[in-house]
Amino acid sequence: MIAALAIVSAPAQSARRLWVLQEPDQIIEYDLVSSAVVRSQTIPRRLVEHPEYLSINAAGQMLFLPPQGAQWAAGEMATAADRAWFWNGRQATEWPLASPPRTGMSAGNPTVTASSRQWFLSVGGDSLFRVETSFEKILDNSGIERSVRSSERVLRTSLSGDHPESLATIGPSGWCECTTGVCSESCPEWSFWAPNRSVDDFFLATRMTPGQIESTYQESVVYQRSRSRWTPKRLPQPIAVPLAASERGDILIEAVPDAGCCAWENESSDQLLLRQGRRSVVLYDEARRYDNRNYDVSFYVSDARLSVGHTLLAYTLVSTARADGEIRLSSDGKENAEELARIRRTIANLPTVEIVQLGATPRTTAAIAHAGLVGWAGEREILVAQDGTLALYDPQGVRRRDTAIHVRSAAHAFLR
């Protein structure tokens, strides 16, 4: 059963602000027009080393959320991987990602209940959003997982994590048999997403099974803010990997990843889809464009951004291989010298930022080689990281202006 309760709406901020992570332990806000430093701040080194886990909203608040259970060999992450880090605009706080497991009994069988929390910023900067997940597992005498049932709650809290207000409840689900002895390989759970890990007028929940070899997706629900209430809307198809969305989630940009497993990279075609109601449009199809079935290399979209008016989409195209590295045959591939040469030429230009004009018949208007997407600086201007600095381009791929801002990669820059 899925239920949603009311909350008070928060005002959104639309001003474009730019932050750049700089080694070894700084984050700097820049004026995008003049490239002048607005302010700088010392931060934990792990934020610079792993920008993929950092979120920043337009208010300048920051949330660093590493994946739960990840193993880190050394460095600051090895001692802080189990903690979230949050900057509220004035001071930093940390808290654990999970609570200690609890033991119990169910129908005469021993159980272990594990709880975890995911956190999201608010776009307006006045609150935090917290997803609480509980997994109750029945174990046999040897400790093997036999069955599981789960439940999720989405709450809105103050910036200090206090005064939780329930927005949505999912579950508890019925008992699911863990057929392989590991529940995550055979039983579904819910994942949550919002653009830039910041919630404004919607968030997305997807029921999926992580699986042993690949993930499978069963259903997706968009929770939209309607005045003072959050209303769930079930989507016609589940969303595999959401990359971008319109303000209320009516338009969703989805990546469909390769189904390769067991050390194989290219077993199916990577795609990028536009979902709008029951409309589904293929914006990018790897096999159709590159005809690369014979070799174990994938070309896929790593990130995407819609323009403010939703008329344009920009994304970064990357590869699983290096141009100077070994490229082996796919699991059922055959030698093809022409195809291999074409693949190497393509890889040599990556990463590439591509811009698509949306509409009844989407078309690519530009491809900017050796660049990574940062975001839209305006309706007709994008910011990219290229050759170690930030630069601005128009939708036709014409370079409008260089900046004096140095950046390690596009992932180290945040435009809000």
Secondary structure, 3 states (H helix, E strand, C coil): CEEECECCCCCCCCCCCEEEEECCCEEEEECCCCCCEEEEEECCHHHHHCHHHEEECCCCCEEECCCCCCCCCCCHHHHHCCEEEEECCCCEEEEECEEEEEEEEECCEEEEEEEEEEEEEECCCCCEEEEEEEEEEEECCCCCEEEEEEEEEEEEECCCCCCCEEEEEECCCCCEECCCCCHHHCCCEEEEECHHHEECCEEEEEEEECCCCCCEEEEEEEEEEECCEEEEEECCCCCCEEEEECCCCCEEEEEECCCCCCCCCCCCCCEEEEEECCEEEEEEEHHHHHCCCCECCCEEEEEEEECCCCCEEEEEEEECCCCCCCCCECCCCCCCHHHHHHHHHHHHCCCEEEEEECCCCCEEEEEEECEEEEEEEECCEEEEEECCEEEEECCCCCEEEEEEEECCCHHHEEEC
